[in-house]
């Protein structure tokens, strides 16, 4: 049985108020994952820009 199946089985007979809380938590987790991905991308930018912002890089991409 997959984790998804186990979750479905667990919530199958829960009352509506608890389902509302579970749905809120799932939305929170999705938002958190998106936020963390954006923070990682932002943090990498400062590290990588020293390689991106050079004359040789501009010349390499100029013909595209």
Buried (B, 14 or more C-beta within 10 A) or exposed (E): EEEEEEEEEEEEEEEEEEEEEBEEEEEEEEEEEEEEEEEEEEEEEEEEEEEEEEEEEEEEEEEE
